[in-house]
Protein backbone atom coordinates (compact mmCIF):
# COMPACT_ATOMS: atom_id res chain seq x y z
CA UNK A 1 0.00 0.00 0.00
CA UNK A 2 2.87 2.37 0.76
CA UNK A 3 4.36 1.83 -2.70
CA UNK A 4 0.98 2.42 -4.34
CA UNK A 5 0.50 5.62 -2.35
CA UNK A 6 3.93 6.94 -3.43
CA UNK A 7 3.24 6.04 -7.04
CA UNK A 8 -0.18 7.72 -6.93
CA UNK A 9 1.34 10.86 -5.43
CA UNK A 10 4.11 11.22 -8.00
CA UNK A 11 1.94 10.20 -10.98
CA UNK A 12 -1.25 12.10 -10.25
CA UNK A 13 -1.04 14.41 -7.24
CA UNK A 14 2.35 16.07 -7.64
CA UNK A 15 1.83 17.27 -11.25
CA UNK A 16 -1.25 19.15 -10.07
CA UNK A 17 0.66 20.64 -7.15
CA UNK A 18 3.52 21.69 -9.41
CA UNK A 19 1.08 23.32 -11.83
CA UNK A 20 -0.27 25.38 -8.92
CA UNK A 21 3.28 26.14 -7.73
CA UNK A 22 2.63 24.40 -4.43
CA UNK A 23 5.43 21.91 -5.10
CA UNK A 24 8.46 21.66 -7.37
CA UNK A 25 10.26 18.94 -9.27
CA UNK A 26 13.84 18.04 -8.34
CA UNK A 27 15.31 16.52 -11.53
CA UNK A 28 18.55 15.58 -9.81
CA UNK A 29 16.61 13.28 -7.48
CA UNK A 30 16.14 9.61 -8.48
CA UNK A 31 12.85 8.10 -7.37
CA UNK A 32 12.58 4.35 -6.88
CA UNK A 33 9.47 2.22 -6.50
CA UNK A 34 8.30 -1.33 -7.14
CA UNK A 35 5.99 -2.60 -9.83
CA UNK A 36 4.93 -6.11 -10.74
CA UNK A 37 6.99 -8.11 -13.20
CA UNK A 38 5.82 -10.92 -15.47
CA UNK A 39 6.41 -13.68 -12.96
CA UNK A 40 5.83 -13.53 -9.22
CA UNK A 41 8.13 -10.79 -8.11
CA UNK A 42 8.78 -7.10 -8.60
CA UNK A 43 10.76 -4.72 -10.77
CA UNK A 44 12.52 -1.90 -8.95
CA UNK A 45 11.86 1.05 -11.24
CA UNK A 46 14.00 4.19 -11.24
CA UNK A 47 12.89 7.55 -12.65
CA UNK A 48 13.96 11.16 -12.22
CA UNK A 49 11.75 13.57 -10.31
CA UNK A 50 11.09 15.70 -13.39
CA UNK A 51 7.49 14.83 -14.25
CA UNK A 52 8.45 13.55 -17.70
CA UNK A 53 9.90 10.20 -16.62
CA UNK A 54 6.75 9.46 -14.63
CA UNK A 55 4.58 10.21 -17.66
CA UNK A 56 6.69 7.73 -19.65
CA UNK A 57 6.23 5.09 -16.96
CA UNK A 58 2.47 5.72 -16.88
CA UNK A 59 2.28 5.42 -20.67
CA UNK A 60 3.72 1.91 -20.55
CA UNK A 61 2.35 0.54 -17.30
CA UNK A 62 -1.05 2.18 -16.92
CA UNK A 63 -4.01 -0.09 -17.62
CA UNK A 64 -5.49 2.73 -19.70
CA UNK A 65 -3.13 1.94 -22.58
CA UNK A 66 -2.93 -1.16 -24.79
CA UNK A 67 0.56 -1.06 -26.29
CA UNK A 68 0.83 -4.53 -27.82
CA UNK A 69 -2.00 -4.99 -30.33
CA UNK A 70 -4.01 -8.09 -29.43
CA UNK A 71 -4.23 -9.19 -33.07
CA UNK A 72 -0.46 -9.72 -33.35
CA UNK A 73 0.53 -13.37 -33.75
CA UNK A 74 2.20 -14.64 -30.57
CA UNK A 75 5.98 -14.79 -30.43
CA UNK A 76 8.68 -15.36 -27.84
CA UNK A 77 11.75 -13.36 -28.89
CA UNK A 78 15.13 -14.45 -27.64
CA UNK A 79 16.93 -11.13 -28.22
CA UNK A 80 15.38 -7.65 -28.12
CA UNK A 81 17.12 -4.47 -29.28
CA UNK A 82 15.64 -1.31 -27.72
CA UNK A 83 16.91 1.48 -29.99
CA UNK A 84 16.26 4.85 -28.42
CA UNK A 85 15.97 3.23 -24.99
CA UNK A 86 15.79 6.49 -22.99
CA UNK A 87 15.66 5.32 -19.33
CA UNK A 88 14.67 1.73 -20.11
CA UNK A 89 10.94 1.84 -19.30
CA UNK A 90 9.96 0.31 -22.66
CA UNK A 91 12.35 -2.59 -22.08
CA UNK A 92 10.89 -3.20 -18.62
CA UNK A 93 7.41 -3.29 -20.13
CA UNK A 94 8.35 -5.70 -22.91
CA UNK A 95 10.19 -7.85 -20.37
CA UNK A 96 6.87 -8.37 -18.58
CA UNK A 97 5.57 -9.86 -21.85
CA UNK A 98 8.77 -11.63 -22.94
CA UNK A 99 10.41 -12.75 -19.68
CA UNK A 100 12.82 -15.15 -21.40
CA UNK A 101 14.25 -12.55 -23.78
CA UNK A 102 17.64 -10.90 -23.43
CA UNK A 103 17.51 -7.11 -23.76
CA UNK A 104 20.05 -4.72 -25.26
CA UNK A 105 19.43 -0.99 -24.93
CA UNK A 106 21.01 1.76 -27.03
CA UNK A 107 20.82 5.35 -25.76
CA UNK A 108 23.31 8.15 -26.49
CA UNK A 109 22.30 10.75 -23.84
CA UNK A 110 24.55 10.21 -20.77
CA UNK A 111 21.92 11.28 -18.20
CA UNK A 112 19.46 8.78 -19.68
CA UNK A 113 22.06 6.00 -19.79
CA UNK A 114 22.73 6.34 -16.06
CA UNK A 115 19.07 5.76 -15.18
CA UNK A 116 18.62 3.12 -17.87
CA UNK A 117 21.41 1.06 -16.33
CA UNK A 118 19.62 1.13 -12.98
CA UNK A 119 16.42 -0.16 -14.59
CA UNK A 120 18.24 -2.82 -16.61
CA UNK A 121 19.41 -4.37 -13.35
CA UNK A 122 15.93 -5.92 -13.24
CA UNK A 123 16.60 -7.87 -16.43
CA UNK A 124 18.86 -10.94 -16.54
CA UNK A 125 21.95 -10.50 -18.74
CA UNK A 126 20.66 -7.18 -20.10
CA UNK A 127 23.13 -4.54 -21.28
CA UNK A 128 22.93 -0.82 -22.06
CA UNK A 129 25.27 0.87 -24.54
CA UNK A 130 25.85 4.67 -24.76
CA UNK A 131 25.58 4.60 -28.54
CA UNK A 132 23.29 5.94 -31.22
CA UNK A 133 22.22 3.53 -33.95
CA UNK A 134 22.23 4.65 -37.57
CA UNK A 135 22.80 3.75 -41.19
CA UNK A 136 26.55 3.34 -40.78
CA UNK A 137 29.07 3.18 -37.96
CA UNK A 138 31.27 6.09 -36.94
CA UNK A 139 30.78 9.19 -34.78
CA UNK A 140 28.31 12.04 -35.08
CA UNK A 141 26.91 14.96 -33.13
CA UNK A 142 23.73 14.26 -31.20
CA UNK A 143 21.36 17.13 -30.37
CA UNK A 144 18.86 17.16 -27.52
CA UNK A 145 16.93 19.55 -25.32
CA UNK A 146 18.28 19.65 -21.77
CA UNK A 147 14.79 20.23 -20.34
CA UNK A 148 13.24 17.23 -22.10
CA UNK A 149 15.52 14.21 -22.37
CA UNK A 150 12.86 11.97 -23.88
CA UNK A 151 13.97 12.88 -27.41
CA UNK A 152 17.01 13.81 -29.42
CA UNK A 153 18.50 13.23 -32.83
CA UNK A 154 21.70 12.87 -34.75
CA UNK A 155 22.56 16.23 -36.26
CA UNK A 156 20.96 16.62 -39.68
CA UNK A 157 18.47 13.77 -39.18
CA UNK A 158 14.84 13.89 -38.15
CA UNK A 159 12.84 16.80 -36.84
CA UNK A 160 13.74 16.89 -33.17
CA UNK A 161 11.71 18.73 -30.57
CA UNK A 162 11.04 22.31 -31.56
CA UNK A 163 11.36 25.45 -29.49
CA UNK A 164 13.85 24.24 -26.86
CA UNK A 165 17.54 25.17 -26.56
CA UNK A 166 19.72 22.38 -27.87
CA UNK A 167 22.76 20.72 -26.39
CA UNK A 168 25.16 18.92 -28.70
CA UNK A 169 27.50 16.05 -27.86
CA UNK A 170 29.63 13.77 -30.00
CA UNK A 171 28.53 10.14 -29.76
CA UNK A 172 29.48 6.77 -31.24
CA UNK A 173 27.11 5.56 -33.94
CA UNK A 174 26.79 1.85 -34.75
CA UNK A 175 24.64 0.19 -37.39
CA UNK A 176 22.59 -2.89 -36.52
CA UNK A 177 24.69 -4.84 -39.01
CA UNK A 178 27.83 -3.93 -37.03
CA UNK A 179 26.20 -4.54 -33.65
CA UNK A 180 25.77 -8.18 -34.63
CA UNK A 181 28.94 -8.28 -36.72
CA UNK A 182 31.84 -6.24 -35.36
CA UNK A 183 30.42 -5.84 -31.83
CA UNK A 184 29.52 -9.56 -31.61
CA UNK A 185 26.11 -9.02 -30.02
CA UNK A 186 23.51 -11.73 -30.57
CA UNK A 187 21.38 -10.80 -33.60
CA UNK A 188 17.91 -9.54 -32.63
CA UNK A 189 14.61 -11.11 -33.50
CA UNK A 190 12.53 -8.18 -32.12
CA UNK A 191 13.63 -4.57 -32.64
CA UNK A 192 11.93 -1.46 -31.24
CA UNK A 193 12.97 1.80 -32.92
CA UNK A 194 12.08 5.25 -31.56
CA UNK A 195 14.70 7.76 -32.70
CA UNK A 196 12.95 11.08 -33.38
CA UNK A 197 12.84 10.92 -37.17
CA UNK A 198 15.93 8.85 -37.97
CA UNK A 199 13.95 5.60 -38.21
CA UNK A 200 14.79 5.02 -41.87
CA UNK A 201 18.52 5.39 -41.18
CA UNK A 202 18.29 2.67 -38.53
CA UNK A 203 16.43 0.37 -40.93
CA UNK A 204 18.95 1.00 -43.70
CA UNK A 205 21.77 0.04 -41.34
CA UNK A 206 20.46 -3.50 -40.83
CA UNK A 207 22.16 -4.98 -43.87
CA UNK A 208 21.94 -8.74 -43.83
CA UNK A 209 20.67 -8.78 -40.25
CA UNK A 210 17.19 -7.93 -41.56
CA UNK A 211 16.74 -11.59 -42.40
CA UNK A 212 17.04 -12.58 -38.71
CA UNK A 213 14.38 -10.18 -37.43
CA UNK A 214 10.92 -11.58 -36.88
CA UNK A 215 9.18 -8.44 -35.59
CA UNK A 216 9.70 -4.68 -35.76
CA UNK A 217 8.08 -1.85 -33.84
CA UNK A 218 8.90 1.44 -35.55
CA UNK A 219 7.65 4.76 -34.17
CA UNK A 220 7.78 7.24 -37.04
CA UNK A 221 8.19 11.01 -36.74
CA UNK A 222 6.79 12.74 -39.81
CA UNK A 223 4.87 11.90 -43.00
CA UNK A 224 7.95 11.57 -45.21
CA UNK A 225 9.64 9.29 -42.69
CA UNK A 226 6.56 7.10 -42.38
CA UNK A 227 6.21 6.78 -46.15
CA UNK A 228 9.89 5.87 -46.55
CA UNK A 229 9.72 3.29 -43.75
CA UNK A 230 6.63 1.68 -45.26
CA UNK A 231 8.46 1.40 -48.57
CA UNK A 232 11.43 -0.20 -46.79
CA UNK A 233 9.15 -2.75 -45.10
CA UNK A 234 7.76 -3.89 -48.43
CA UNK A 235 11.17 -4.07 -50.08
CA UNK A 236 12.58 -6.21 -47.24
CA UNK A 237 9.69 -8.68 -46.88
CA UNK A 238 8.00 -7.27 -43.79
CA UNK A 239 4.23 -7.05 -43.59
CA UNK A 240 2.47 -4.43 -41.47
CA UNK A 241 0.31 -6.10 -38.83
CA UNK A 242 -0.88 -2.97 -37.03
CA UNK A 243 -0.45 0.80 -37.33
CA UNK A 244 -1.73 3.43 -34.93
CA UNK A 245 -1.21 7.13 -35.62
CA UNK A 246 -1.54 10.01 -33.16
CA UNK A 247 -1.01 12.57 -35.95
CA UNK A 248 -0.21 12.39 -39.68
CA UNK A 249 3.14 10.64 -39.99
CA UNK A 250 3.49 9.97 -36.26
CA UNK A 251 2.63 6.31 -35.96
CA UNK A 252 3.53 3.14 -34.09
CA UNK A 253 3.91 0.50 -36.80
CA UNK A 254 4.18 -3.21 -35.98
CA UNK A 255 5.67 -5.41 -38.71
CA UNK A 256 6.36 -9.12 -39.00
CA UNK A 257 8.77 -10.81 -41.34
CA UNK A 258 7.19 -12.81 -44.12
CA UNK A 259 10.43 -14.63 -44.84
CA UNK A 260 10.30 -18.36 -44.29
C-alpha positions as CSV (number, residue, x, y, z in Angstrom):
1,X,0.0,0.0,0.0
2,X,2.9,2.4,0.8
3,X,4.4,1.8,-2.7
4,X,1.0,2.4,-4.3
5,X,0.5,5.6,-2.3
6,X,3.9,6.9,-3.4
7,X,3.2,6.0,-7.0
8,X,-0.2,7.7,-6.9
9,X,1.3,10.9,-5.4
10,X,4.1,11.2,-8.0
11,X,1.9,10.2,-11.0
12,X,-1.3,12.1,-10.2
13,X,-1.0,14.4,-7.2
14,X,2.4,16.1,-7.6
15,X,1.8,17.3,-11.3
16,X,-1.3,19.1,-10.1
17,X,0.7,20.6,-7.1
18,X,3.5,21.7,-9.4
19,X,1.1,23.3,-11.8
20,X,-0.3,25.4,-8.9
21,X,3.3,26.1,-7.7
22,X,2.6,24.4,-4.4
23,X,5.4,21.9,-5.1
24,X,8.5,21.7,-7.4
25,X,10.3,18.9,-9.3
26,X,13.8,18.0,-8.3
27,X,15.3,16.5,-11.5
28,X,18.6,15.6,-9.8
29,X,16.6,13.3,-7.5
30,X,16.1,9.6,-8.5
31,X,12.8,8.1,-7.4
32,X,12.6,4.3,-6.9
33,X,9.5,2.2,-6.5
34,X,8.3,-1.3,-7.1
35,X,6.0,-2.6,-9.8
36,X,4.9,-6.1,-10.7
37,X,7.0,-8.1,-13.2
38,X,5.8,-10.9,-15.5
39,X,6.4,-13.7,-13.0
40,X,5.8,-13.5,-9.2
41,X,8.1,-10.8,-8.1
42,X,8.8,-7.1,-8.6
43,X,10.8,-4.7,-10.8
44,X,12.5,-1.9,-8.9
45,X,11.9,1.0,-11.2
46,X,14.0,4.2,-11.2
47,X,12.9,7.6,-12.6
48,X,14.0,11.2,-12.2
49,X,11.8,13.6,-10.3
50,X,11.1,15.7,-13.4
51,X,7.5,14.8,-14.2
52,X,8.5,13.5,-17.7
53,X,9.9,10.2,-16.6
54,X,6.8,9.5,-14.6
55,X,4.6,10.2,-17.7
56,X,6.7,7.7,-19.7
57,X,6.2,5.1,-17.0
58,X,2.5,5.7,-16.9
59,X,2.3,5.4,-20.7
60,X,3.7,1.9,-20.6
61,X,2.3,0.5,-17.3
62,X,-1.1,2.2,-16.9
63,X,-4.0,-0.1,-17.6
64,X,-5.5,2.7,-19.7
65,X,-3.1,1.9,-22.6
66,X,-2.9,-1.2,-24.8
67,X,0.6,-1.1,-26.3
68,X,0.8,-4.5,-27.8
69,X,-2.0,-5.0,-30.3
70,X,-4.0,-8.1,-29.4
71,X,-4.2,-9.2,-33.1
72,X,-0.5,-9.7,-33.3
73,X,0.5,-13.4,-33.7
74,X,2.2,-14.6,-30.6
75,X,6.0,-14.8,-30.4
76,X,8.7,-15.4,-27.8
77,X,11.7,-13.4,-28.9
78,X,15.1,-14.4,-27.6
79,X,16.9,-11.1,-28.2
80,X,15.4,-7.7,-28.1
81,X,17.1,-4.5,-29.3
82,X,15.6,-1.3,-27.7
83,X,16.9,1.5,-30.0
84,X,16.3,4.8,-28.4
85,X,16.0,3.2,-25.0
86,X,15.8,6.5,-23.0
87,X,15.7,5.3,-19.3
88,X,14.7,1.7,-20.1
89,X,10.9,1.8,-19.3
90,X,10.0,0.3,-22.7
91,X,12.3,-2.6,-22.1
92,X,10.9,-3.2,-18.6
93,X,7.4,-3.3,-20.1
94,X,8.4,-5.7,-22.9
95,X,10.2,-7.9,-20.4
96,X,6.9,-8.4,-18.6
97,X,5.6,-9.9,-21.8
98,X,8.8,-11.6,-22.9
99,X,10.4,-12.7,-19.7
100,X,12.8,-15.2,-21.4
101,X,14.3,-12.5,-23.8
102,X,17.6,-10.9,-23.4
103,X,17.5,-7.1,-23.8
104,X,20.0,-4.7,-25.3
105,X,19.4,-1.0,-24.9
106,X,21.0,1.8,-27.0
107,X,20.8,5.3,-25.8
108,X,23.3,8.2,-26.5
109,X,22.3,10.7,-23.8
110,X,24.5,10.2,-20.8
111,X,21.9,11.3,-18.2
112,X,19.5,8.8,-19.7
113,X,22.1,6.0,-19.8
114,X,22.7,6.3,-16.1
115,X,19.1,5.8,-15.2
116,X,18.6,3.1,-17.9
117,X,21.4,1.1,-16.3
118,X,19.6,1.1,-13.0
119,X,16.4,-0.2,-14.6
120,X,18.2,-2.8,-16.6
121,X,19.4,-4.4,-13.3
122,X,15.9,-5.9,-13.2
123,X,16.6,-7.9,-16.4
124,X,18.9,-10.9,-16.5
125,X,22.0,-10.5,-18.7
126,X,20.7,-7.2,-20.1
127,X,23.1,-4.5,-21.3
128,X,22.9,-0.8,-22.1
129,X,25.3,0.9,-24.5
130,X,25.9,4.7,-24.8
131,X,25.6,4.6,-28.5
132,X,23.3,5.9,-31.2
133,X,22.2,3.5,-33.9
134,X,22.2,4.7,-37.6
135,X,22.8,3.8,-41.2
136,X,26.5,3.3,-40.8
137,X,29.1,3.2,-38.0
138,X,31.3,6.1,-36.9
139,X,30.8,9.2,-34.8
140,X,28.3,12.0,-35.1
141,X,26.9,15.0,-33.1
142,X,23.7,14.3,-31.2
143,X,21.4,17.1,-30.4
144,X,18.9,17.2,-27.5
145,X,16.9,19.6,-25.3
146,X,18.3,19.7,-21.8
147,X,14.8,20.2,-20.3
148,X,13.2,17.2,-22.1
149,X,15.5,14.2,-22.4
150,X,12.9,12.0,-23.9
151,X,14.0,12.9,-27.4
152,X,17.0,13.8,-29.4
153,X,18.5,13.2,-32.8
154,X,21.7,12.9,-34.7
155,X,22.6,16.2,-36.3
156,X,21.0,16.6,-39.7
157,X,18.5,13.8,-39.2
158,X,14.8,13.9,-38.1
159,X,12.8,16.8,-36.8
160,X,13.7,16.9,-33.2
161,X,11.7,18.7,-30.6
162,X,11.0,22.3,-31.6
163,X,11.4,25.5,-29.5
164,X,13.9,24.2,-26.9
165,X,17.5,25.2,-26.6
166,X,19.7,22.4,-27.9
167,X,22.8,20.7,-26.4
168,X,25.2,18.9,-28.7
169,X,27.5,16.1,-27.9
170,X,29.6,13.8,-30.0
171,X,28.5,10.1,-29.8
172,X,29.5,6.8,-31.2
173,X,27.1,5.6,-33.9
174,X,26.8,1.9,-34.8
175,X,24.6,0.2,-37.4
176,X,22.6,-2.9,-36.5
177,X,24.7,-4.8,-39.0
178,X,27.8,-3.9,-37.0
179,X,26.2,-4.5,-33.7
180,X,25.8,-8.2,-34.6
181,X,28.9,-8.3,-36.7
182,X,31.8,-6.2,-35.4
183,X,30.4,-5.8,-31.8
184,X,29.5,-9.6,-31.6
185,X,26.1,-9.0,-30.0
186,X,23.5,-11.7,-30.6
187,X,21.4,-10.8,-33.6
188,X,17.9,-9.5,-32.6
189,X,14.6,-11.1,-33.5
190,X,12.5,-8.2,-32.1
191,X,13.6,-4.6,-32.6
192,X,11.9,-1.5,-31.2
193,X,13.0,1.8,-32.9
194,X,12.1,5.2,-31.6
195,X,14.7,7.8,-32.7
196,X,12.9,11.1,-33.4
197,X,12.8,10.9,-37.2
198,X,15.9,8.8,-38.0
199,X,14.0,5.6,-38.2
200,X,14.8,5.0,-41.9
201,X,18.5,5.4,-41.2
202,X,18.3,2.7,-38.5
203,X,16.4,0.4,-40.9
204,X,18.9,1.0,-43.7
205,X,21.8,0.0,-41.3
206,X,20.5,-3.5,-40.8
207,X,22.2,-5.0,-43.9
208,X,21.9,-8.7,-43.8
209,X,20.7,-8.8,-40.2
210,X,17.2,-7.9,-41.6
211,X,16.7,-11.6,-42.4
212,X,17.0,-12.6,-38.7
213,X,14.4,-10.2,-37.4
214,X,10.9,-11.6,-36.9
215,X,9.2,-8.4,-35.6
216,X,9.7,-4.7,-35.8
217,X,8.1,-1.8,-33.8
218,X,8.9,1.4,-35.5
219,X,7.6,4.8,-34.2
220,X,7.8,7.2,-37.0
221,X,8.2,11.0,-36.7
222,X,6.8,12.7,-39.8
223,X,4.9,11.9,-43.0
224,X,8.0,11.6,-45.2
225,X,9.6,9.3,-42.7
226,X,6.6,7.1,-42.4
227,X,6.2,6.8,-46.2
228,X,9.9,5.9,-46.6
229,X,9.7,3.3,-43.7
230,X,6.6,1.7,-45.3
231,X,8.5,1.4,-48.6
232,X,11.4,-0.2,-46.8
233,X,9.2,-2.7,-45.1
234,X,7.8,-3.9,-48.4
235,X,11.2,-4.1,-50.1
236,X,12.6,-6.2,-47.2
237,X,9.7,-8.7,-46.9
238,X,8.0,-7.3,-43.8
239,X,4.2,-7.1,-43.6
240,X,2.5,-4.4,-41.5
241,X,0.3,-6.1,-38.8
242,X,-0.9,-3.0,-37.0
243,X,-0.5,0.8,-37.3
244,X,-1.7,3.4,-34.9
245,X,-1.2,7.1,-35.6
246,X,-1.5,10.0,-33.2
247,X,-1.0,12.6,-35.9
248,X,-0.2,12.4,-39.7
249,X,3.1,10.6,-40.0
250,X,3.5,10.0,-36.3
251,X,2.6,6.3,-36.0
252,X,3.5,3.1,-34.1
253,X,3.9,0.5,-36.8
254,X,4.2,-3.2,-36.0
255,X,5.7,-5.4,-38.7
256,X,6.4,-9.1,-39.0
257,X,8.8,-10.8,-41.3
258,X,7.2,-12.8,-44.1
259,X,10.4,-14.6,-44.8
260,X,10.3,-18.4,-44.3
